[in-house]
Amino acid sequence: MTALLLLIPCALLLGGAGLAAFLWALRSGQFDDLDGAGSRILFDDPPQKEKHHV
């Protein structure tokens, strides 16, 4: 029974931290373009200009 007094607050704290991390990711735009990253792998990168150092 005394273990529950420790485990319940820990579970609530971890759940709140997970919820806070999800909301932060949602507000920072992590889930805006889910299909773009999957299709971007199919296309070649544009050619890079070579920089010559003197």
N, C-alpha and C positions, 0 to 999 in steps of 0.2 A: 504493500500500500504506500509506503514511503517513497518507493521508486517512482510512482505516478506523480508525486509532488515535484519531482525533478524532470521527468520525461514530458509531461504535458506542457510546461512553459518552454522547454527546448523545442518541441514540435511546433508550437505556435510561433516562436521566434524564427525558426528555419522556414516555415511557411510564409511568414511575413517578408522575410528577406527574398525568397523566391518570387513573391508577388511584386515586390519593389523592383527587382531586377527585370522582370517581364515588363512592367509599366515603363521603366526607363528605356528599355530596348524599343518598345512601341512608340514612345514619344520621340526618340532620336532617329527614327526612320529605318530601323533595321529590317522591317517587314514590308517596305514599300514596293520593291521590285523583285518578286520571288521567281519569275520566269526569266528575267534578264540574265541572271548569272548562269543559268542552265543553258541558255542558247548562245551566250557570249563565247563559250568554249568552242563552238563550231566555226567561228569566223577567225580569219588570220588577223594579226595585229597590223596596223598601218606601218609601212617601212619607216624606220628611224633614220634621221639624218645623222651622219657621222660627224663628230666634232674632232677637229684636228688641233692638238695642242702644240704650240710652237715653243 
